[in-house]
């Protein structure tokens, strides 16, 4: 598992590092460009998410049909070109175009689906948690590096770094990531869009990703502007808020992932994170001093980092193997829609006079969000049987219609039939008997 998951986790983490690197400083940087307005700055902050949202599902579906690796390479090339355009831009519109092109390389769902292809079901939670951890580390590192590098060498340097990261990730992909196995979905070759869109648990996860990413983007719109304009901080001082947030957020990640994955407490961890979001925004909105404001920011990042390691894993648990690219594509699209709207609405409605009203509205939304998650079931634990087709007979697969059998598919690369089942209702020996 390690040889497959670590390179892919590194690729997605590096890509997120490149995106996150500019977030702590981009609102202040963009505001000083020719043609900038608060609304356009908000679109620049969340603009990459608009094209991510548009292309996430097509990339996921294409990868299901034409292969994962080639799709990922195309996405990384688009991301590199977009980063270069951002680096050389001198006006707000060129910067916006570059940000949109960055987002067009929508490979998040494809990387996640690739990990799912390469890792057995019983190890998948650990693999997804590993990827989430890498993303969380990338997020934390970018919070410290972005303001420091941006203040010392210019924000445009950050975009050159993201371009280099994208090109380096292609090398990692081609040299270190094994090819996914060839899987035949013999029992069901058709992806039922209605079943995916109508899955209540997936709907709740999509809403969760939408709100989490929206609140994150709005926070990045808010934090540098308030600290520099209201509290008089310099751009190079922003590390004083982001490094504490990084440290405490990083500390929160591991316990949250362990409790969710090992104890099956996904729902509870999500609700605790939502409570942190609500409390943090109320503190930010009513803070009388920079110190209190920083405490609010730290609380926000604790909640965000509690969510991040488990989100992809939880969404994938509600998807069947032949739906995974589509399901994760929709899930990521919902998150990127939240990212886009968080930046745009933040740019449109933010001003210091109505900040207190805005944070009260956000707290109320969080309360409704928590109620929604409390109605979601934690995913049931299932087992997998991997049976060699040299020993068991595929022509008897018609017997695998038992209600205790969740799904099955053929892994042609390893010449096995993989069967997901509820071990409280049927045993592996009984499954073997059905195929003999």
C-alpha positions as CSV (number, residue, x, y, z in Angstrom):
1,X,0.0,0.0,0.0
2,X,2.8,2.5,1.0
3,X,4.4,2.4,-2.5
4,X,1.1,3.3,-4.1
5,X,-0.3,5.8,-1.7
6,X,2.7,7.9,-0.7
7,X,3.6,9.1,-4.3
8,X,-0.1,9.9,-5.0
9,X,-0.5,11.6,-1.7
10,X,2.6,13.6,-2.4
11,X,1.3,14.7,-5.8
12,X,-2.1,15.9,-4.4
13,X,-0.4,17.5,-1.4
14,X,2.1,19.4,-3.6
15,X,-0.7,20.6,-5.8
16,X,-2.7,21.8,-2.8
17,X,0.5,23.3,-1.4
18,X,0.8,25.3,-4.6
19,X,-2.8,26.5,-4.3
20,X,-2.7,27.2,-0.6
21,X,0.7,29.0,-0.8
22,X,-0.8,32.2,-2.2
23,X,-4.1,32.2,-0.2
24,X,-2.7,33.9,2.9
25,X,-1.5,36.9,0.9
26,X,-3.4,37.0,-2.4
27,X,-6.2,39.3,-1.4
28,X,-3.7,42.1,-0.4
29,X,-1.6,41.4,-3.5
30,X,-4.5,41.4,-5.9
31,X,-6.0,44.6,-4.5
32,X,-2.9,46.5,-5.6
33,X,-3.1,45.4,-9.3
34,X,-4.4,47.5,-12.1
35,X,-8.2,47.3,-12.4
36,X,-8.7,45.7,-9.0
37,X,-12.0,46.0,-7.1
38,X,-13.1,44.1,-4.0
39,X,-15.5,41.9,-6.0
40,X,-12.8,41.1,-8.6
41,X,-10.3,40.3,-5.8
42,X,-12.9,37.9,-4.4
43,X,-13.3,36.2,-7.8
44,X,-9.5,35.9,-8.1
45,X,-9.3,34.2,-4.7
46,X,-12.0,31.7,-5.5
47,X,-11.7,31.8,-9.3
48,X,-9.6,28.6,-9.6
49,X,-12.4,26.8,-7.8
50,X,-15.0,27.7,-10.5
51,X,-13.1,25.8,-13.2
52,X,-12.3,23.1,-10.7
53,X,-16.0,22.7,-10.2
54,X,-16.7,22.6,-13.9
55,X,-14.0,20.1,-14.9
56,X,-14.0,17.9,-11.8
57,X,-16.7,15.5,-13.0
58,X,-15.5,15.4,-16.6
59,X,-12.0,14.6,-15.5
60,X,-13.4,11.9,-13.1
61,X,-15.5,10.3,-15.8
62,X,-12.7,10.5,-18.4
63,X,-10.3,8.8,-16.0
64,X,-12.9,6.0,-15.4
65,X,-13.0,5.3,-19.2
66,X,-9.5,6.3,-20.5
67,X,-7.2,5.8,-17.6
68,X,-6.0,7.7,-14.5
69,X,-2.4,8.5,-15.2
70,X,-2.9,10.3,-18.5
71,X,-5.7,12.3,-17.1
72,X,-3.6,13.4,-14.1
73,X,-0.7,14.5,-16.4
74,X,-3.1,16.7,-18.5
75,X,-4.4,18.3,-15.3
76,X,-0.9,19.0,-14.0
77,X,0.2,20.6,-17.3
78,X,-2.8,23.0,-17.2
79,X,-2.0,23.9,-13.6
80,X,1.6,24.7,-14.5
81,X,0.6,26.9,-17.4
82,X,-2.0,28.8,-15.2
83,X,0.7,29.3,-12.6
84,X,3.1,30.8,-15.1
85,X,0.4,33.3,-16.3
86,X,-0.3,34.3,-12.7
87,X,3.4,34.9,-12.1
88,X,3.8,37.3,-15.1
89,X,0.4,39.1,-14.7
90,X,0.4,42.9,-14.1
91,X,-3.3,43.5,-14.0
92,X,-6.3,41.9,-12.2
93,X,-7.8,40.3,-15.4
94,X,-4.6,38.5,-16.4
95,X,-4.3,37.2,-12.8
96,X,-7.9,36.1,-12.9
97,X,-7.3,34.2,-16.2
98,X,-4.3,32.4,-14.8
99,X,-6.3,31.4,-11.7
100,X,-9.1,30.0,-13.8
101,X,-6.5,28.0,-15.9
102,X,-4.9,26.7,-12.7
103,X,-8.3,25.3,-11.7
104,X,-8.9,23.7,-15.0
105,X,-6.4,21.0,-14.1
106,X,-9.1,19.3,-12.0
107,X,-7.3,16.1,-10.8
108,X,-8.4,15.9,-7.2
109,X,-11.0,13.2,-7.8
110,X,-8.8,11.4,-10.3
111,X,-6.0,11.0,-7.7
112,X,-8.4,9.9,-5.1
113,X,-10.0,7.3,-7.4
114,X,-6.5,6.1,-8.4
115,X,-5.7,5.5,-4.7
116,X,-9.0,3.6,-4.4
117,X,-8.0,1.5,-7.4
118,X,-4.6,0.6,-6.1
119,X,-5.6,-0.2,-2.5
120,X,-7.7,-3.0,-1.1
121,X,-11.0,-2.0,0.5
122,X,-9.9,-2.9,4.1
123,X,-6.8,-0.6,3.7
124,X,-8.6,2.2,1.9
125,X,-9.6,4.1,5.0
126,X,-5.9,4.2,6.1
127,X,-4.9,5.2,2.5
128,X,-7.5,8.0,2.4
129,X,-6.5,9.2,5.9
130,X,-2.8,9.2,4.7
131,X,-3.8,11.4,1.8
132,X,-5.8,13.7,4.0
133,X,-2.8,14.0,6.4
134,X,-0.6,15.0,3.5
135,X,-3.1,17.6,2.4
136,X,-3.3,18.9,6.0
137,X,0.5,19.1,6.2
138,X,0.6,20.9,2.9
139,X,-2.0,23.3,4.1
140,X,-0.2,23.9,7.3
141,X,3.2,24.4,5.6
142,X,1.8,26.8,3.1
143,X,0.3,29.0,5.8
144,X,3.8,29.6,7.2
145,X,5.7,29.7,3.8
146,X,3.3,31.8,1.8
147,X,3.5,35.1,3.8
148,X,7.3,34.7,4.5
149,X,8.3,34.0,0.9
150,X,5.7,36.6,-0.5
151,X,7.0,39.3,1.8
152,X,10.7,38.5,1.0
153,X,10.7,37.8,-2.7
154,X,7.3,39.0,-4.0
155,X,4.0,37.2,-4.4
156,X,4.7,36.5,-8.0
157,X,7.5,34.2,-6.8
158,X,4.9,32.0,-5.2
159,X,3.4,31.3,-8.6
160,X,6.7,30.3,-10.1
161,X,7.1,27.9,-7.2
162,X,3.6,26.4,-7.9
163,X,4.6,25.9,-11.6
164,X,7.8,24.1,-10.6
165,X,5.8,21.9,-8.2
166,X,3.3,20.9,-10.9
167,X,6.1,19.9,-13.3
168,X,7.9,18.0,-10.6
169,X,4.7,16.1,-9.7
170,X,4.5,14.8,-13.3
171,X,7.9,13.2,-12.8
172,X,6.7,11.6,-9.5
173,X,3.6,10.3,-11.2
174,X,5.4,8.7,-14.1
175,X,8.3,7.3,-12.2
176,X,6.9,6.3,-8.8
177,X,3.2,5.5,-9.2
178,X,2.3,2.0,-10.4
179,X,-0.4,1.5,-13.1
180,X,-3.8,0.8,-11.6
181,X,-5.2,-2.7,-12.1
182,X,-7.6,-3.4,-14.9
183,X,-10.9,-4.0,-13.3
184,X,-14.0,-5.4,-15.0
185,X,-17.4,-4.4,-13.4
186,X,-19.0,-7.6,-14.7
187,X,-22.1,-7.3,-12.5
188,X,-22.9,-3.7,-13.5
189,X,-21.3,-1.8,-16.3
190,X,-23.6,1.1,-16.1
191,X,-23.1,4.0,-13.7
192,X,-26.5,5.0,-12.5
193,X,-26.4,8.8,-12.2
194,X,-29.7,8.9,-10.4
195,X,-28.5,6.5,-7.7
196,X,-25.5,8.6,-7.1
197,X,-27.3,12.0,-7.1
198,X,-30.1,10.6,-4.9
199,X,-27.8,9.0,-2.3
200,X,-28.8,10.9,0.9
201,X,-25.5,10.3,2.6
202,X,-23.6,11.6,-0.4
203,X,-25.8,14.6,-0.6
204,X,-24.9,15.4,3.0
205,X,-21.2,14.9,2.3
206,X,-21.4,17.2,-0.7
207,X,-23.1,19.9,1.4
208,X,-20.4,19.5,4.0
209,X,-17.6,19.9,1.5
210,X,-19.4,22.9,0.0
211,X,-19.7,24.7,3.4
212,X,-16.3,23.7,4.7
213,X,-14.5,25.1,1.6
214,X,-16.7,28.2,1.4
215,X,-15.9,29.1,5.0
216,X,-12.2,28.5,4.4
217,X,-12.1,30.8,1.4
218,X,-14.0,33.5,3.1
219,X,-11.6,33.3,6.0
220,X,-8.6,33.8,3.6
221,X,-10.4,36.8,2.2
222,X,-11.0,38.2,5.6
223,X,-7.9,37.5,7.7
224,X,-5.2,39.4,5.8
225,X,-7.4,42.4,5.1
226,X,-8.6,42.8,8.7
227,X,-5.1,42.4,10.1
228,X,-3.4,44.8,7.7
229,X,-6.2,47.5,7.4
230,X,-7.9,47.3,10.8
231,X,-5.1,46.2,13.1
232,X,-2.2,47.8,11.2
233,X,-0.1,44.7,10.5
234,X,2.4,44.5,7.7
235,X,2.3,41.7,5.1
236,X,5.4,40.2,6.5
237,X,3.8,39.9,10.0
238,X,1.0,37.5,8.9
239,X,3.1,34.5,9.9
240,X,2.3,35.5,13.5
241,X,-1.3,34.3,12.9
242,X,-0.7,31.5,10.4
243,X,2.1,29.7,12.2
244,X,0.1,29.3,15.5
245,X,-2.9,28.2,13.4
246,X,-0.7,25.7,11.5
247,X,0.7,24.2,14.7
248,X,-2.6,23.8,16.5
249,X,-4.3,22.6,13.4
250,X,-1.6,20.0,12.8
251,X,-1.9,18.8,16.4
252,X,-5.6,18.3,15.9
253,X,-5.3,16.2,12.7
254,X,-4.0,12.9,14.1
255,X,-6.5,12.5,17.0
256,X,-9.4,13.4,14.7
257,X,-8.3,10.9,12.0
258,X,-7.7,8.1,14.5
259,X,-11.1,8.6,16.3
260,X,-12.9,8.7,13.0
261,X,-11.2,5.9,11.2
262,X,-10.5,3.5,14.0
263,X,-13.5,4.1,16.2
264,X,-15.9,4.8,13.3
265,X,-16.8,8.2,14.7
266,X,-16.9,10.2,11.4
267,X,-20.1,12.0,12.2
268,X,-19.0,13.1,15.6
269,X,-15.7,14.5,14.4
270,X,-17.5,16.4,11.6
271,X,-19.9,18.0,14.2
272,X,-17.1,19.0,16.5
273,X,-15.3,20.7,13.6
274,X,-18.5,22.6,12.7
275,X,-18.8,23.8,16.3
276,X,-15.2,25.1,16.0
277,X,-16.1,26.9,12.8
278,X,-19.1,28.7,14.4
279,X,-17.1,29.7,17.5
280,X,-14.1,30.9,15.5
281,X,-16.2,33.2,13.3
282,X,-18.0,34.7,16.2
283,X,-14.7,35.5,17.9
284,X,-13.3,36.9,14.6
285,X,-16.3,39.1,14.1
286,X,-16.4,40.6,17.6
287,X,-12.7,40.6,18.4
288,X,-11.6,43.8,20.3
289,X,-7.9,43.2,19.6
290,X,-5.5,41.5,17.3
291,X,-4.7,38.9,19.9
292,X,-8.4,37.8,20.3
293,X,-8.6,37.8,16.5
294,X,-5.7,35.5,16.2
295,X,-7.3,33.1,18.8
296,X,-10.4,33.0,16.6
297,X,-8.3,32.2,13.5
298,X,-6.5,29.4,15.4
299,X,-9.8,27.9,16.5
300,X,-11.0,27.9,12.8
301,X,-7.9,26.1,11.6
302,X,-8.3,23.5,14.3
303,X,-11.8,22.7,13.1
304,X,-10.7,22.7,9.4
305,X,-7.8,20.3,10.1
306,X,-10.1,18.0,12.0
307,X,-12.2,17.7,8.9
308,X,-9.6,17.5,6.2
309,X,-8.0,14.1,6.8
310,X,-11.3,12.3,6.8
311,X,-13.5,14.0,4.2
312,X,-12.3,12.1,1.1
313,X,-12.3,8.8,3.0
314,X,-15.8,9.2,4.2
315,X,-17.2,10.2,0.8
316,X,-15.5,7.2,-0.8
317,X,-17.1,4.8,1.7
318,X,-20.6,5.8,0.3
319,X,-19.5,5.0,-3.3
320,X,-19.5,1.6,-5.1
321,X,-16.3,0.8,-7.0
322,X,-17.7,1.5,-10.4
323,X,-19.1,4.8,-9.3
324,X,-16.0,6.1,-7.6
325,X,-14.7,8.5,-10.2
326,X,-18.1,10.1,-10.6
327,X,-18.9,10.2,-6.9
328,X,-15.6,11.8,-5.9
329,X,-15.9,14.2,-8.9
330,X,-19.3,15.4,-7.7
331,X,-18.0,15.6,-4.1
332,X,-15.0,17.7,-5.1
333,X,-17.1,19.9,-7.4
334,X,-19.3,20.7,-4.5
335,X,-16.2,21.8,-2.5
336,X,-14.9,23.9,-5.3
337,X,-18.3,25.6,-5.7
338,X,-18.1,26.5,-2.1
339,X,-14.5,27.8,-2.5
340,X,-15.6,30.0,-5.4
341,X,-18.7,31.4,-3.7
342,X,-16.8,31.9,-0.5
343,X,-14.4,34.2,-2.3
344,X,-17.0,36.0,-4.5
345,X,-19.6,36.6,-1.7
346,X,-16.8,37.6,0.7
347,X,-15.6,40.2,-1.8
348,X,-19.1,41.5,-2.6
349,X,-20.4,41.8,1.0
350,X,-17.4,42.3,3.2
351,X,-16.9,45.6,5.0
352,X,-16.0,46.3,8.6
353,X,-19.4,47.7,9.4
354,X,-21.4,44.6,8.6
355,X,-18.8,42.0,9.7
356,X,-20.6,41.2,13.0
357,X,-23.9,40.6,11.1
358,X,-22.1,38.3,8.7
359,X,-20.5,36.1,11.4
360,X,-23.8,35.7,13.2
361,X,-25.4,34.5,9.9
362,X,-22.4,32.1,9.5
363,X,-22.9,30.7,13.0
364,X,-26.6,30.1,12.3
365,X,-25.6,28.2,9.1
366,X,-23.2,26.1,11.1
367,X,-25.9,25.2,13.6
368,X,-28.2,23.9,10.8
369,X,-25.2,22.2,9.2
370,X,-24.5,20.3,12.5
371,X,-28.1,19.2,12.7
372,X,-27.8,17.8,9.1
373,X,-24.7,15.8,10.0
374,X,-26.3,14.4,13.1
375,X,-28.9,12.8,10.9
376,X,-26.2,11.1,8.8
377,X,-25.3,7.5,9.6
378,X,-21.7,6.5,10.2
379,X,-20.7,4.1,7.4
380,X,-21.1,0.4,8.3
381,X,-17.9,-1.6,8.4
382,X,-17.8,-4.2,5.6
383,X,-15.3,-7.0,4.7
384,X,-13.8,-8.0,1.4
385,X,-13.1,-11.5,0.1
386,X,-10.5,-11.8,-2.6
387,X,-10.9,-15.2,-4.4
388,X,-8.7,-16.5,-7.2
389,X,-10.5,-17.2,-10.4
390,X,-8.2,-20.2,-10.9
391,X,-10.0,-21.9,-8.0
392,X,-13.5,-20.4,-8.1
393,X,-15.8,-20.3,-11.0
394,X,-17.0,-17.0,-12.5
395,X,-19.9,-18.7,-14.2
396,X,-21.4,-19.1,-10.8
397,X,-21.3,-15.3,-10.1
398,X,-25.1,-15.2,-10.6
399,X,-25.3,-16.7,-7.1
400,X,-23.9,-13.5,-5.6
401,X,-27.3,-11.9,-5.2
402,X,-27.5,-12.3,-1.5
403,X,-28.6,-9.2,0.4
404,X,-25.5,-9.6,2.6
405,X,-23.3,-9.0,-0.5
406,X,-22.9,-5.3,-1.1
407,X,-21.0,-5.5,-4.5
408,X,-18.4,-7.5,-6.4
409,X,-16.1,-7.0,-9.3
410,X,-13.3,-8.7,-11.3
411,X,-9.7,-7.5,-10.9
412,X,-8.2,-8.8,-14.2
413,X,-4.7,-7.8,-13.4
414,X,-4.6,-10.1,-10.3
415,X,-7.1,-12.6,-11.7
416,X,-9.3,-12.4,-8.6
417,X,-13.0,-11.7,-7.9
418,X,-13.4,-9.2,-5.1
419,X,-16.6,-9.5,-3.0
420,X,-17.7,-6.9,-0.5
421,X,-20.0,-8.3,2.2
422,X,-21.5,-7.9,5.6
423,X,-19.7,-10.5,7.8
424,X,-22.6,-10.4,10.4
425,X,-24.9,-11.9,7.7
426,X,-22.7,-14.2,5.7
427,X,-19.3,-15.7,6.1
428,X,-16.4,-16.0,3.6
429,X,-16.8,-19.8,3.6
430,X,-20.5,-19.4,2.6
431,X,-19.5,-17.0,-0.2
432,X,-16.9,-19.6,-1.5
433,X,-19.6,-22.2,-1.5
434,X,-21.7,-20.0,-3.8
435,X,-18.9,-19.9,-6.3
436,X,-17.9,-23.5,-6.3
